[in-house]
Amino acid sequence: MKVRFTAYSNPTNFLHIAAKLLPWPWGLTVLVFAVGLFGAFAAPPDYQSRA
C-alpha cells in the first residue's frame, strides 16, 4: 500500500485526521503532568539541606 502524503495537504483532510488523533496527545500530556506533579510533592526532603 503506497501512502500519498499529498492527501494530507488538503486542510479538510488534515483537520479530520487531527481531530481523531488529538485526544491521545492530550491524554498523554495530562498523565505525564500528573506523574511529575506527584513526584514533586512526594519527593523526600533533601538530605543536604541541613546546615
ChimeraX commands (.cxc) that place a marker at each C-alpha (Angstrom):
marker #1 position 0.00,0.00,0.00 radius 0.5
marker #1 position 1.52,3.25,-1.12 radius 0.5
marker #1 position 0.88,6.27,1.08 radius 0.5
marker #1 position 0.34,9.56,-0.66 radius 0.5
marker #1 position 1.22,12.35,1.72 radius 0.5
marker #1 position -0.17,14.95,-0.66 radius 0.5
marker #1 position -3.64,13.91,0.51 radius 0.5
marker #1 position -2.82,15.47,3.90 radius 0.5
marker #1 position -2.05,18.84,2.32 radius 0.5
marker #1 position -5.78,19.39,1.97 radius 0.5
marker #1 position -6.80,21.24,5.16 radius 0.5
marker #1 position -10.12,19.41,5.37 radius 0.5
marker #1 position -8.43,16.01,5.31 radius 0.5
marker #1 position -5.74,17.08,7.74 radius 0.5
marker #1 position -8.18,18.54,10.25 radius 0.5
marker #1 position -10.36,15.45,10.05 radius 0.5
marker #1 position -7.40,13.21,10.92 radius 0.5
marker #1 position -6.00,15.63,13.52 radius 0.5
marker #1 position -9.36,15.78,15.31 radius 0.5
marker #1 position -9.28,12.00,15.71 radius 0.5
marker #1 position -5.68,11.90,16.92 radius 0.5
marker #1 position -5.63,14.95,19.19 radius 0.5
marker #1 position -7.17,13.34,22.31 radius 0.5
marker #1 position -4.24,10.90,22.55 radius 0.5
marker #1 position -1.50,13.56,22.98 radius 0.5
marker #1 position -3.77,15.45,25.38 radius 0.5
marker #1 position -4.25,12.33,27.49 radius 0.5
marker #1 position -0.54,11.58,27.47 radius 0.5
marker #1 position 0.24,15.17,28.46 radius 0.5
marker #1 position -2.18,15.05,31.39 radius 0.5
marker #1 position -0.76,11.70,32.53 radius 0.5
marker #1 position 2.87,12.85,32.38 radius 0.5
marker #1 position 2.00,16.14,34.11 radius 0.5
marker #1 position 0.20,14.25,36.91 radius 0.5
marker #1 position 3.16,11.90,37.40 radius 0.5
marker #1 position 5.56,14.85,37.51 radius 0.5
marker #1 position 3.38,16.71,39.98 radius 0.5
marker #1 position 3.15,13.63,42.17 radius 0.5
marker #1 position 6.92,13.23,42.03 radius 0.5
marker #1 position 7.44,16.85,43.03 radius 0.5
marker #1 position 5.27,16.58,46.13 radius 0.5
marker #1 position 6.16,13.00,47.09 radius 0.5
marker #1 position 9.91,13.53,46.88 radius 0.5
marker #1 position 11.79,13.02,50.15 radius 0.5
marker #1 position 13.33,16.04,51.82 radius 0.5
marker #1 position 16.81,16.87,50.62 radius 0.5
marker #1 position 19.38,15.27,52.91 radius 0.5
marker #1 position 21.88,18.07,52.20 radius 0.5
marker #1 position 19.63,20.88,53.34 radius 0.5
marker #1 position 20.85,20.71,56.96 radius 0.5
marker #1 position 23.39,23.40,57.71 radius 0.5
marker link #1:1,2 radius 0.2
marker link #1:2,3 radius 0.2
marker link #1:3,4 radius 0.2
marker link #1:4,5 radius 0.2
marker link #1:5,6 radius 0.2
marker link #1:6,7 radius 0.2
marker link #1:7,8 radius 0.2
marker link #1:8,9 radius 0.2
marker link #1:9,10 radius 0.2
marker link #1:10,11 radius 0.2
marker link #1:11,12 radius 0.2
marker link #1:12,13 radius 0.2
marker link #1:13,14 radius 0.2
marker link #1:14,15 radius 0.2
marker link #1:15,16 radius 0.2
marker link #1:16,17 radius 0.2
marker link #1:17,18 radius 0.2
marker link #1:18,19 radius 0.2
marker link #1:19,20 radius 0.2
marker link #1:20,21 radius 0.2
marker link #1:21,22 radius 0.2
marker link #1:22,23 radius 0.2
marker link #1:23,24 radius 0.2
marker link #1:24,25 radius 0.2
marker link #1:25,26 radius 0.2
marker link #1:26,27 radius 0.2
marker link #1:27,28 radius 0.2
marker link #1:28,29 radius 0.2
marker link #1:29,30 radius 0.2
marker link #1:30,31 radius 0.2
marker link #1:31,32 radius 0.2
marker link #1:32,33 radius 0.2
marker link #1:33,34 radius 0.2
marker link #1:34,35 radius 0.2
marker link #1:35,36 radius 0.2
marker link #1:36,37 radius 0.2
marker link #1:37,38 radius 0.2
marker link #1:38,39 radius 0.2
marker link #1:39,40 radius 0.2
marker link #1:40,41 radius 0.2
marker link #1:41,42 radius 0.2
marker link #1:42,43 radius 0.2
marker link #1:43,44 radius 0.2
marker link #1:44,45 radius 0.2
marker link #1:45,46 radius 0.2
marker link #1:46,47 radius 0.2
marker link #1:47,48 radius 0.2
marker link #1:48,49 radius 0.2
marker link #1:49,50 radius 0.2
marker link #1:50,51 radius 0.2
view
